[in-house]
Amino acid sequence: MSPPLRILGIETSCDETAASVILRDSDGKGHILGDVVLSQLEEHSAYGGVVPEIAARAHVEALDTLIEEALLRAGVTLSDIDAIAATSGPGLIGGLIVGLMTGKAIARATGKPLYAVNHLEGHALTARLTDGLSFPYLMLLVSGGHTQLILVKGVGEYERWGTTIDDALGEAFDKTAKLLGLPYPGGPAVERAALAGNPERFDFPRPLVGDARLDFSFSGLKTAVRQAAQSLEPVTDEDIADICASFQRAISRTLKDRVGRGLKRFKAEHAGVARPALVVAGGVAANQVLRSTLQTLCAQFGFEFIAPPLSLCTDNAAMIAWAGAERLAAGMAADGLDVAPRSRWPLDAQAQALLGSGKRGAKA
Amino acid sequence: MIVLAIDTSGSGCSAAVYDSETAVVLGRSGADLGKGHAERLMEFVDEALVLAGRALPDIDRIAVTVGPGSFTGIRVGVATARGLALALGKPAVGVSTLAALAEGLRASAPGKPVLVAIDAKRDEVYLQAFDAAGVATGEPEALSVEAACERYSGFDGVIGGSGAHLVAADMQPKPPELIDVAFVAALGAAADPASAKPRPLYLRGPDAKPQAGFAIARA
């Protein structure tokens, strides 16, 4: 038993401006009291991807109003809040600064503690907010910025089992869509086009399939898609549908191999877990082909497949607030108001950098 | 009225607590940081409050520089000011860096109109002219150096700012001066709090071009 906690969450790491108020009750159960997300999709669509400066500009214009709205919907005022949780990385630095500074200002003015939350931790703990899942479990995060398989052992205890060595999966969808002249974001567009396509027409590569390590790679697939499209140029609607369907099949087969190995490893290392579970998070989790692949895989290995509602799979502030609540409930110290935003911040500090380890540190 | 003023728009990072009734800065703190404004700002706010012998609930208004200046720096200040305003239930107002620099120029040359020109790089200047009373005689704008020289070749007054030498050929280049946060506070005290919340004044687009010609040809 612990006292009920009300947390204000702030998320501005990419192209969604979000604020949320959640309650962690004395039994440790989570309740979303107010949740607001402002997507900047339209601002970025002409560019075929997120433009960092445009995103940062939009965050600073909207965030305080969204926080007021989240408090209003939750029926609480700042004096009812026990702590503020703001995403401080990883992500686009311009947006992170807006959310973190707003969080610091509110924490300073109210005298409440500030938790500078790792965005990936928000995704990692969401299944405990939605499904009350117990540790340990496996999480597959597949979004425009990340492709990771993470063992979630406890609050603040994560082991990264696999990550992409080049593009994120969502990025591969976006780039394929862009190449084929489909709209942004690429995920839904490619999935829609694939419905009418023949997934067997192209035999696209499945990088790292058969490899013992659990990492991902999608840049070779992207090149193969481009070469296939160029060889057919000008492409017909049928070609596009076939390319999209074959692209999804390649990804589906890749995930089956990579994640399947992860499930096997989990079973071997955590044989005592009665109810093993795979949680999926990230915008790519909306893809039905991938979802059914993962569902089949989970059934095969005796795992429960947990997919939080899409609004909690994509970027949102409820998961950030929840991560703050978990940290507070676990007695973890709040952050100082001198905490810095971090564009790079691996969830698993022990994991070796597989790409982009510059002076800002390893990519997540 | 007690004003908390914040400036993070350039290489300086500073805060001041100002009493508008007596026009006295009660406490101020800051440093020429170059970078790291997001980490240090709260410390300077705290120091200014301590020196002023005040606490945040004593603050009646927050004033913040909104630019033109460093895009990221401006957002550090504006996000902080709007966050404080939300949590304290007090208004926040924006002050342009051009207006704050103009106050400094007016103080050094009383009775003369002033033109503030900030070197915006890429052969551009951000500028704005003010009359001897400090009232703006034009909008803040970004102009090419050539257009600025043409427009202000016969300017009868004081020209200052990091881009002054670009507009007035007889002036020597000077390092950018730090914004005096006391002027930010005074201008903020005089601003209309009913006007919109502080919004960044970038004077320049986000520098992104729609991608075209990348896609494969369609039949």
Chai-1 contact restraints between the chains, C-beta under 6 A:
chainA,res_idxA,chainB,res_idxB,connection_type,confidence,min_distance_angstrom,max_distance_angstrom,comment,restraint_id
A,A46,B,P210,contact,1.0,0.0,6.0,A-B,restraint_1
A,Y47,B,A208,contact,1.0,0.0,6.0,A-B,restraint_2
A,Y47,B,P210,contact,1.0,0.0,6.0,A-B,restraint_3
A,G48,B,Q211,contact,1.0,0.0,6.0,A-B,restraint_4
A,V51,B,A208,contact,1.0,0.0,6.0,A-B,restraint_5
A,E53,B,P206,contact,1.0,0.0,6.0,A-B,restraint_6
A,I54,B,P206,contact,1.0,0.0,6.0,A-B,restraint_7
A,V60,B,R75,contact,1.0,0.0,6.0,A-B,restraint_8
A,V60,B,V78,contact,1.0,0.0,6.0,A-B,restraint_9
A,V60,B,A79,contact,1.0,0.0,6.0,A-B,restraint_10
A,D64,B,R82,contact,1.0,0.0,6.0,A-B,restraint_11
A,D64,B,L86,contact,1.0,0.0,6.0,A-B,restraint_12
A,L78,B,A87,contact,1.0,0.0,6.0,A-B,restraint_13
A,I97,B,A38,contact,1.0,0.0,6.0,A-B,restraint_14
A,I97,B,R75,contact,1.0,0.0,6.0,A-B,restraint_15
A,I97,B,V76,contact,1.0,0.0,6.0,A-B,restraint_16
A,V98,B,R75,contact,1.0,0.0,6.0,A-B,restraint_17
A,V98,B,A79,contact,1.0,0.0,6.0,A-B,restraint_18
A,M101,B,A38,contact,1.0,0.0,6.0,A-B,restraint_19
A,M101,B,V76,contact,1.0,0.0,6.0,A-B,restraint_20
A,M101,B,A79,contact,1.0,0.0,6.0,A-B,restraint_21
A,M101,B,T80,contact,1.0,0.0,6.0,A-B,restraint_22
A,T102,B,A79,contact,1.0,0.0,6.0,A-B,restraint_23
A,T102,B,G83,contact,1.0,0.0,6.0,A-B,restraint_24
A,K104,B,M42,contact,1.0,0.0,6.0,A-B,restraint_25
A,A105,B,T80,contact,1.0,0.0,6.0,A-B,restraint_26
A,A105,B,G83,contact,1.0,0.0,6.0,A-B,restraint_27
A,A105,B,L84,contact,1.0,0.0,6.0,A-B,restraint_28
A,I106,B,G83,contact,1.0,0.0,6.0,A-B,restraint_29
A,I106,B,A87,contact,1.0,0.0,6.0,A-B,restraint_30
A,R108,B,M42,contact,1.0,0.0,6.0,A-B,restraint_31
A,A109,B,L56,contact,1.0,0.0,6.0,A-B,restraint_32
A,A109,B,L84,contact,1.0,0.0,6.0,A-B,restraint_33
A,A109,B,A87,contact,1.0,0.0,6.0,A-B,restraint_34
A,A109,B,L88,contact,1.0,0.0,6.0,A-B,restraint_35
A,T110,B,A87,contact,1.0,0.0,6.0,A-B,restraint_36
A,L179,B,I216,contact,1.0,0.0,6.0,A-B,restraint_37
A,G181,B,A215,contact,1.0,0.0,6.0,A-B,restraint_38
A,A229,B,I216,contact,1.0,0.0,6.0,A-B,restraint_39
A,E233,B,I216,contact,1.0,0.0,6.0,A-B,restraint_40
A,E233,B,A217,contact,1.0,0.0,6.0,A-B,restraint_41
A,P234,B,A217,contact,1.0,0.0,6.0,A-B,restraint_42
A,P234,B,R218,contact,1.0,0.0,6.0,A-B,restraint_43
A,P234,B,A219,contact,1.0,0.0,6.0,A-B,restraint_44
A,V235,B,I216,contact,1.0,0.0,6.0,A-B,restraint_45
A,T236,B,A219,contact,1.0,0.0,6.0,A-B,restraint_46
A,L337,B,M42,contact,1.0,0.0,6.0,A-B,restraint_47
A,D338,B,E39,contact,1.0,0.0,6.0,A-B,restraint_48
A,A340,B,E39,contact,1.0,0.0,6.0,A-B,restraint_49
